Amino acid sequence: MGFESFRVELRGGPRSHAEVEEVIRGLPHARTDHESIGSCGSTYYTVNDAAHIIEVEVATSPLRVSCRFTLCHPESIDSVFLALVGELMSRLGMEARICDDVLPHHTQGFSIVKFSELSNVASRSISARRSEWVENFGPAQACATTAEAFERFILPRCVPVVG
């Protein structure tokens, strides 16, 4: 988990890596993210509707789909993000895990049947994380990737003051 983002990871399901990639590429507003710093065996995408950017990683071994957004987004990202996660869970037959500090009984995977519970837990976690973000970096909002949020909000606060 990055300090600047909220992430959910999907695993399992009957789909092959090629099928998962095909579903991701077919999402509205999805594009391969060539600017992402990649790791071997992963493909990166952005789902960018001009008001929200969700970053998606498709990794192999084990096959998983990671979805994240930066906390500097306006709150409208919450429903867009959860709708995307729900769509992927349904289409790919995967379970979702919240990659954040949650209560121990919420660390398990959520199936699509428990999507409502996942949404409730995720919404509370997002709200808490967003409050921490605002406390540390202020209320300014931006539709930004993690790299852009780092550059715009985090890096300026890390520059040493020479005195």
C-alpha positions as CSV (number, residue, x, y, z in Angstrom):
1,M,0.0,0.0,0.0
2,G,1.3,3.4,-0.9
3,F,0.6,6.4,1.4
4,E,-0.8,8.2,-1.6
5,S,-3.2,5.6,-2.9
6,F,-5.9,3.1,-2.0
7,R,-5.6,-0.4,-3.5
8,V,-7.7,-3.5,-4.0
9,E,-6.3,-6.8,-5.4
10,L,-8.3,-9.4,-7.3
11,R,-7.2,-13.1,-7.4
12,G,-8.4,-16.5,-8.3
13,G,-11.1,-17.3,-10.9
14,P,-11.3,-19.4,-14.0
15,R,-9.8,-16.9,-16.5
16,S,-6.4,-17.3,-18.2
17,H,-3.9,-14.4,-18.2
18,A,-4.8,-13.7,-21.9
19,E,-8.5,-13.5,-21.1
20,V,-7.9,-11.2,-18.1
21,E,-5.7,-8.9,-20.3
22,E,-8.5,-8.9,-23.0
23,V,-11.1,-7.9,-20.4
24,I,-8.9,-5.1,-19.1
25,R,-8.1,-3.8,-22.6
26,G,-11.8,-3.8,-23.4
27,L,-12.8,-1.5,-20.5
28,P,-14.0,2.0,-21.5
29,H,-11.2,4.5,-21.2
30,A,-8.5,1.8,-20.6
31,R,-5.1,2.3,-22.1
32,T,-1.8,0.6,-21.7
33,D,0.4,2.7,-19.3
34,H,3.8,2.9,-20.9
35,E,5.0,5.4,-18.4
36,S,4.6,3.1,-15.4
37,I,7.7,1.7,-13.8
38,G,7.0,-2.0,-14.4
39,S,8.1,-5.2,-12.9
40,C,8.8,-8.4,-14.8
41,G,5.6,-10.3,-15.6
42,S,3.2,-7.3,-15.2
43,T,1.3,-5.2,-17.6
44,Y,0.1,-1.8,-16.5
45,Y,-3.0,0.1,-17.6
46,T,-4.8,3.3,-16.7
47,V,-8.6,3.8,-16.9
48,N,-8.9,7.5,-17.4
49,D,-12.3,9.1,-17.9
50,A,-10.8,12.6,-17.6
51,A,-12.3,13.1,-14.1
52,H,-10.7,10.0,-12.5
53,I,-7.7,7.9,-13.1
54,I,-7.6,4.3,-11.9
55,E,-4.3,2.4,-12.3
56,V,-4.5,-1.3,-13.1
57,E,-1.7,-3.9,-12.9
58,V,-2.2,-7.4,-14.4
59,A,0.5,-9.7,-12.9
60,T,1.3,-13.3,-13.4
61,S,2.4,-16.0,-11.1
62,P,0.0,-15.9,-9.4
63,L,-2.4,-14.2,-11.8
64,R,-3.8,-11.1,-10.1
65,V,-5.3,-7.7,-10.9
66,S,-4.4,-4.8,-8.7
67,C,-6.6,-1.6,-8.9
68,R,-5.6,1.6,-7.2
69,F,-6.4,5.3,-7.2
70,T,-4.7,8.3,-5.5
71,L,-6.3,9.8,-2.5
72,C,-6.0,13.3,-3.9
73,H,-8.9,12.5,-6.2
74,P,-12.3,14.1,-5.5
75,E,-14.6,11.8,-3.6
76,S,-16.5,11.0,-6.8
77,I,-13.7,8.5,-7.5
78,D,-15.0,6.2,-4.7
79,S,-18.1,5.0,-6.6
80,V,-16.3,4.9,-9.9
81,F,-13.5,2.8,-8.4
82,L,-15.9,0.4,-6.6
83,A,-18.0,0.0,-9.8
84,L,-14.8,-0.9,-11.7
85,V,-13.8,-3.4,-9.0
86,G,-17.3,-4.9,-9.0
87,E,-17.4,-5.2,-12.8
88,L,-14.0,-6.9,-12.8
89,M,-14.9,-9.3,-10.0
90,S,-18.1,-10.3,-11.9
91,R,-16.5,-10.6,-15.4
92,L,-13.3,-12.4,-14.2
93,G,-14.8,-14.5,-11.4
94,M,-12.1,-13.3,-9.0
95,E,-12.2,-12.5,-5.3
96,A,-11.2,-9.0,-4.1
97,R,-9.0,-8.2,-1.1
98,I,-8.6,-4.7,0.4
99,C,-4.8,-3.9,0.5
100,D,-5.1,-1.5,3.5
101,D,-5.3,-1.6,7.2
102,V,-8.7,-3.2,7.9
103,L,-10.1,-5.2,10.8
104,P,-8.8,-8.8,10.9
105,H,-12.1,-10.3,9.9
106,H,-12.1,-8.0,6.7
107,T,-8.7,-9.3,5.5
108,Q,-10.2,-12.3,3.7
109,G,-11.2,-12.2,0.0
110,F,-14.7,-11.0,-0.9
111,S,-16.6,-12.8,-3.6
112,I,-19.0,-11.0,-5.9
113,V,-21.8,-12.3,-3.6
114,K,-20.3,-10.2,-0.8
115,F,-19.7,-7.1,-2.9
116,S,-22.0,-5.0,-0.7
117,E,-19.9,-5.9,2.3
118,L,-16.6,-5.2,0.4
119,S,-18.0,-1.8,-0.7
120,N,-18.9,-0.8,2.9
121,V,-15.5,-1.8,4.3
122,A,-13.7,-0.2,1.4
123,S,-15.7,3.0,1.7
124,R,-14.9,3.3,5.4
125,S,-11.2,2.6,4.8
126,I,-11.1,5.1,1.9
127,S,-12.6,7.8,4.1
128,A,-10.1,7.2,6.8
129,R,-7.2,7.2,4.4
130,R,-8.4,10.3,2.7
131,S,-8.6,12.1,6.0
132,E,-5.0,11.2,6.7
133,W,-4.0,12.4,3.2
134,V,-5.7,15.8,3.8
135,E,-4.1,16.1,7.2
136,N,-0.7,15.6,5.7
137,F,-0.9,17.2,2.2
138,G,-3.9,19.5,2.4
139,P,-7.3,19.6,0.7
140,A,-6.2,20.3,-2.9
141,Q,-7.7,17.7,-5.2
142,A,-6.4,16.3,-8.5
143,C,-7.1,13.6,-11.0
144,A,-3.7,12.1,-10.9
145,T,-1.7,8.9,-11.1
146,T,0.5,7.8,-8.2
147,A,3.6,9.2,-10.0
148,E,1.8,12.5,-10.5
149,A,0.6,12.7,-6.9
150,F,4.1,12.0,-5.7
151,E,5.5,14.7,-7.8
152,R,2.8,17.3,-7.1
153,F,2.1,16.8,-3.4
154,I,4.6,14.6,-1.7
155,L,8.0,15.5,-3.2
156,P,7.6,19.3,-2.5
157,R,7.3,18.5,1.2
158,C,10.4,16.3,1.2
159,V,12.8,19.0,-0.1
160,P,15.2,19.8,2.7
161,V,15.3,23.4,4.0
162,V,18.7,24.8,3.9
163,G,19.3,27.3,6.6
